[in-house]
């Protein structure tokens, strides 16, 4: 029997027990519920299923669900808790891994008989006979090291030429 209705759900009196359990508005119906007072009123008799219990500050809190029970017959519509598990999976947050760099660690260790390039087979080769040959793109780190070395050479040459001018 519904004891009280709040903005976030309804508290249900359980017969034969002094405890009350909460049916959160997300567990009242399979449809979205904005106001629990539109679904139930104080004094209504409803069928519920115990879906969780939690000890908090030496008090037992019961979580109940109406949407997994047929309200006409009281039959359990989710005896193996499949839909409850699916709801829990939906609530989990997605972790964003985009900031982490993805690298391919494996490179095919072959040389193409058609073009002579590394990393693919002749049957997968895209080179036309006598056409342009392509190879794998070098890693970004290698390019940065090469660019830094080239900059160092230019600055050292510029320093030497300025020293020669001063002399």
C-alpha atoms as a printed R data frame, in Angstrom:
    type eleno elety resid chain resno      x       y       z
1   ATOM     1    CA   UNK     A     1  0.000   0.000   0.000
2   ATOM     2    CA   UNK     A     2  1.296   3.493  -0.896
3   ATOM     3    CA   UNK     A     3  2.185   5.388   2.294
4   ATOM     4    CA   UNK     A     4  3.484   8.682   0.879
5   ATOM     5    CA   UNK     A     5  4.172  10.157  -2.532
6   ATOM     6    CA   UNK     A     6  7.153  12.487  -3.041
7   ATOM     7    CA   UNK     A     7  8.620  14.257  -6.051
8   ATOM     8    CA   UNK     A     8 11.210  11.483  -6.503
9   ATOM     9    CA   UNK     A     9  9.036   8.415  -5.896
10  ATOM    10    CA   UNK     A    10  6.623   6.714  -3.521
11  ATOM    11    CA   UNK     A    11  7.093   4.988  -0.182
12  ATOM    12    CA   UNK     A    12  5.288   1.656   0.045
13  ATOM    13    CA   UNK     A    13  4.120  -0.099   3.240
14  ATOM    14    CA   UNK     A    14  4.939  -3.786   3.053
15  ATOM    15    CA   UNK     A    15  2.303  -6.039   4.682
16  ATOM    16    CA   UNK     A    16  3.623  -8.104   7.594
17  ATOM    17    CA   UNK     A    17  6.611  -5.799   7.984
18  ATOM    18    CA   UNK     A    18  7.115  -2.497   9.787
19  ATOM    19    CA   UNK     A    19  9.502  -1.286   7.073
20  ATOM    20    CA   UNK     A    20  8.664   0.896   4.120
21  ATOM    21    CA   UNK     A    21 10.419   0.712   0.784
22  ATOM    22    CA   UNK     A    22 10.958   3.336  -1.879
23  ATOM    23    CA   UNK     A    23  9.817   2.939  -5.468
24  ATOM    24    CA   UNK     A    24 11.879   5.548  -7.300
25  ATOM    25    CA   UNK     A    25 10.088   7.280 -10.175
26  ATOM    26    CA   UNK     A    26 12.444   5.523 -12.626
27  ATOM    27    CA   UNK     A    27 11.083   2.168 -11.379
28  ATOM    28    CA   UNK     A    28  7.385   3.057 -11.485
29  ATOM    29    CA   UNK     A    29  6.855   2.483 -15.172
30  ATOM    30    CA   UNK     A    30  8.778   1.532 -18.286
31  ATOM    31    CA   UNK     A    31  7.794   4.981 -19.606
32  ATOM    32    CA   UNK     A    32  9.289   8.217 -18.297
33  ATOM    33    CA   UNK     A    33  7.591   9.452 -15.120
34  ATOM    34    CA   UNK     A    34  7.948  13.153 -14.280
35  ATOM    35    CA   UNK     A    35  5.488  13.278 -11.387
36  ATOM    36    CA   UNK     A    36  4.939  10.109  -9.326
37  ATOM    37    CA   UNK     A    37  1.614  11.573  -8.104
38  ATOM    38    CA   UNK     A    38  0.271  11.018 -11.646
39  ATOM    39    CA   UNK     A    39  0.913   7.267 -11.318
40  ATOM    40    CA   UNK     A    40 -0.038   6.489  -7.690
41  ATOM    41    CA   UNK     A    41 -1.962   8.105  -4.827
42  ATOM    42    CA   UNK     A    42 -1.697   7.567  -1.081
43  ATOM    43    CA   UNK     A    43 -3.641   4.429  -0.103
44  ATOM    44    CA   UNK     A    44 -3.347   2.706  -3.525
45  ATOM    45    CA   UNK     A    45 -2.443  -0.966  -3.466
46  ATOM    46    CA   UNK     A    46  0.358  -1.844  -5.872
47  ATOM    47    CA   UNK     A    47  2.470  -4.875  -6.662
48  ATOM    48    CA   UNK     A    48  6.207  -4.378  -6.090
49  ATOM    49    CA   UNK     A    49  9.407  -6.373  -6.301
50  ATOM    50    CA   UNK     A    50 12.354  -5.984  -3.940
51  ATOM    51    CA   UNK     A    51 15.310  -5.043  -6.143
52  ATOM    52    CA   UNK     A    52 17.813  -3.916  -3.535
53  ATOM    53    CA   UNK     A    53 18.559  -3.372   0.115
54  ATOM    54    CA   UNK     A    54 21.215  -1.196   1.691
55  ATOM    55    CA   UNK     A    55 22.402  -0.583   5.235
56  ATOM    56    CA   UNK     A    56 23.013   3.122   5.825
57  ATOM    57    CA   UNK     A    57 23.569   4.613   9.284
58  ATOM    58    CA   UNK     A    58 22.259   1.414  10.946
59  ATOM    59    CA   UNK     A    59 19.020   1.704   8.934
60  ATOM    60    CA   UNK     A    60 17.866  -0.746   6.322
61  ATOM    61    CA   UNK     A    61 16.761   0.930   3.087
62  ATOM    62    CA   UNK     A    62 14.665  -1.096   0.672
63  ATOM    63    CA   UNK     A    63 14.500  -0.393  -3.057
64  ATOM    64    CA   UNK     A    64 11.352  -1.544  -4.786
65  ATOM    65    CA   UNK     A    65 10.191  -1.669  -8.398
66  ATOM    66    CA   UNK     A    66  6.721  -1.581  -9.920
67  ATOM    67    CA   UNK     A    67  7.730  -1.807 -13.572
68  ATOM    68    CA   UNK     A    68  8.980  -5.408 -13.374
69  ATOM    69    CA   UNK     A    69  5.701  -6.642 -11.867
70  ATOM    70    CA   UNK     A    70  2.367  -7.007 -13.656
71  ATOM    71    CA   UNK     A    71  0.114  -4.622 -11.723
72  ATOM    72    CA   UNK     A    72 -3.005  -6.661 -12.565
73  ATOM    73    CA   UNK     A    73 -1.866 -10.105 -11.459
74  ATOM    74    CA   UNK     A    74  1.296  -9.488  -9.419
75  ATOM    75    CA   UNK     A    75  3.335 -11.776 -11.683
76  ATOM    76    CA   UNK     A    76  7.092 -11.089 -11.827
77  ATOM    77    CA   UNK     A    77  7.872  -9.938 -15.392
78  ATOM    78    CA   UNK     A    78 11.638 -10.115 -14.869
79  ATOM    79    CA   UNK     A    79 12.334 -13.276 -12.832
80  ATOM    80    CA   UNK     A    80 16.055 -13.395 -13.747
81  ATOM    81    CA   UNK     A    81 16.631  -9.636 -13.281
82  ATOM    82    CA   UNK     A    82 17.720  -9.193 -16.909
83  ATOM    83    CA   UNK     A    83 16.043  -5.819 -17.415
84  ATOM    84    CA   UNK     A    84 17.416  -4.548 -14.089
85  ATOM    85    CA   UNK     A    85 20.947  -5.484 -15.193
86  ATOM    86    CA   UNK     A    86 20.389  -3.687 -18.505
87  ATOM    87    CA   UNK     A    87 19.212  -0.569 -16.656
88  ATOM    88    CA   UNK     A    88 22.353  -0.650 -14.502
89  ATOM    89    CA   UNK     A    89 24.557  -0.877 -17.616
90  ATOM    90    CA   UNK     A    90 22.805   2.164 -19.098
91  ATOM    91    CA   UNK     A    91 23.560   4.195 -15.965
92  ATOM    92    CA   UNK     A    92 27.314   3.505 -16.113
93  ATOM    93    CA   UNK     A    93 29.346   6.427 -17.325
94  ATOM    94    CA   UNK     A    94 31.351   6.240 -20.501
95  ATOM    95    CA   UNK     A    95 35.055   6.841 -20.072
96  ATOM    96    CA   UNK     A    96 36.643   9.065 -22.650
97  ATOM    97    CA   UNK     A    97 39.909   7.630 -23.924
98  ATOM    98    CA   UNK     A    98 40.416  10.155 -26.742
99  ATOM    99    CA   UNK     A    99 43.237  11.923 -24.910
100 ATOM   100    CA   UNK     A   100 45.306   8.746 -25.004
101 ATOM   101    CA   UNK     A   101 47.336   8.173 -28.147
102 ATOM   102    CA   UNK     A   102 46.481   5.007 -30.040
103 ATOM   103    CA   UNK     A   103 49.460   3.266 -31.590
104 ATOM   104    CA   UNK     A   104 49.576   0.251 -33.814
105 ATOM   105    CA   UNK     A   105 52.252  -2.024 -32.443
106 ATOM   106    CA   UNK     A   106 52.191  -4.685 -35.151
107 ATOM   107    CA   UNK     A   107 53.534  -4.124 -38.661
108 ATOM   108    CA   UNK     A   108 53.454  -6.879 -41.207
109 ATOM   109    CA   UNK     A   109 57.086  -7.983 -41.474
110 ATOM   110    CA   UNK     A   110 57.138  -8.706 -45.214
111 ATOM   111    CA   UNK     A   111 58.400  -7.105 -48.394
112 ATOM   112    CA   UNK     A   112 56.133  -6.852 -51.418
113 ATOM   113    CA   UNK     A   113 57.451  -8.761 -54.447
114 ATOM   114    CA   UNK     A   114 55.652  -6.350 -56.767
115 ATOM   115    CA   UNK     A   115 56.893  -2.956 -55.533
116 ATOM   116    CA   UNK     A   116 59.613  -3.796 -52.995
117 ATOM   117    CA   UNK     A   117 57.978  -1.849 -50.141
118 ATOM   118    CA   UNK     A   118 57.590  -3.220 -46.609
119 ATOM   119    CA   UNK     A   119 54.325  -3.988 -44.824
120 ATOM   120    CA   UNK     A   120 52.074  -5.690 -47.398
121 ATOM   121    CA   UNK     A   121 51.780  -8.621 -49.797
122 ATOM   122    CA   UNK     A   122 51.922  -8.469 -53.590
123 ATOM   123    CA   UNK     A   123 48.229  -9.411 -53.888
124 ATOM   124    CA   UNK     A   124 47.330  -6.345 -51.737
125 ATOM   125    CA   UNK     A   125 49.712  -4.029 -53.614
126 ATOM   126    CA   UNK     A   126 48.228  -0.932 -55.253
127 ATOM   127    CA   UNK     A   127 51.215   0.008 -57.415
128 ATOM   128    CA   UNK     A   128 50.833  -0.159 -61.194
129 ATOM   129    CA   UNK     A   129 53.803  -1.627 -63.077
130 ATOM   130    CA   UNK     A   130 56.251   1.272 -63.583
131 ATOM   131    CA   UNK     A   131 54.079   3.540 -61.367
132 ATOM   132    CA   UNK     A   132 54.781   5.540 -58.214
133 ATOM   133    CA   UNK     A   133 56.016   3.580 -55.211
134 ATOM   134    CA   UNK     A   134 54.710   4.302 -51.737
135 ATOM   135    CA   UNK     A   135 56.004   3.264 -48.329
136 ATOM   136    CA   UNK     A   136 54.754   3.422 -44.764
137 ATOM   137    CA   UNK     A   137 54.468   6.852 -43.141
138 ATOM   138    CA   UNK     A   138 57.186   7.386 -40.509
139 ATOM   139    CA   UNK     A   139 56.180   7.814 -36.875
140 ATOM   140    CA   UNK     A   140 55.490  11.355 -35.628
141 ATOM   141    CA   UNK     A   141 58.227  11.086 -33.004
142 ATOM   142    CA   UNK     A   142 60.822  10.218 -35.660
143 ATOM   143    CA   UNK     A   143 59.737  13.221 -37.730
144 ATOM   144    CA   UNK     A   144 59.971  15.504 -34.685
145 ATOM   145    CA   UNK     A   145 63.481  14.239 -33.877
146 ATOM   146    CA   UNK     A   146 64.576  14.741 -37.494
147 ATOM   147    CA   UNK     A   147 63.057  18.240 -37.570
148 ATOM   148    CA   UNK     A   148 64.750  19.151 -34.270
149 ATOM   149    CA   UNK     A   149 68.116  17.878 -35.542
150 ATOM   150    CA   UNK     A   150 67.687  19.906 -38.732
151 ATOM   151    CA   UNK     A   151 66.854  23.044 -36.699
152 ATOM   152    CA   UNK     A   152 69.941  22.471 -34.538
153 ATOM   153    CA   UNK     A   153 72.116  22.237 -37.672
154 ATOM   154    CA   UNK     A   154 70.679  25.478 -39.058
155 ATOM   155    CA   UNK     A   155 71.205  27.352 -35.781
156 ATOM   156    CA   UNK     A   156 74.777  26.041 -35.428
157 ATOM   157    CA   UNK     A   157 75.536  27.074 -39.042
158 ATOM   158    CA   UNK     A   158 74.024  30.504 -38.385
159 ATOM   159    CA   UNK     A   159 76.106  30.828 -35.206
160 ATOM   160    CA   UNK     A   160 79.300  29.885 -37.113
161 ATOM   161    CA   UNK     A   161 78.591  32.370 -39.916
162 ATOM   162    CA   UNK     A   162 77.948  35.169 -37.407
163 ATOM   163    CA   UNK     A   163 81.233  34.314 -35.628
164 ATOM   164    CA   UNK     A   164 83.084  34.479 -38.960
165 ATOM   165    CA   UNK     A   165 81.558  37.895 -39.675
166 ATOM   166    CA   UNK     A   166 82.628  39.204 -36.268
167 ATOM   167    CA   UNK     A   167 86.223  38.114 -36.837
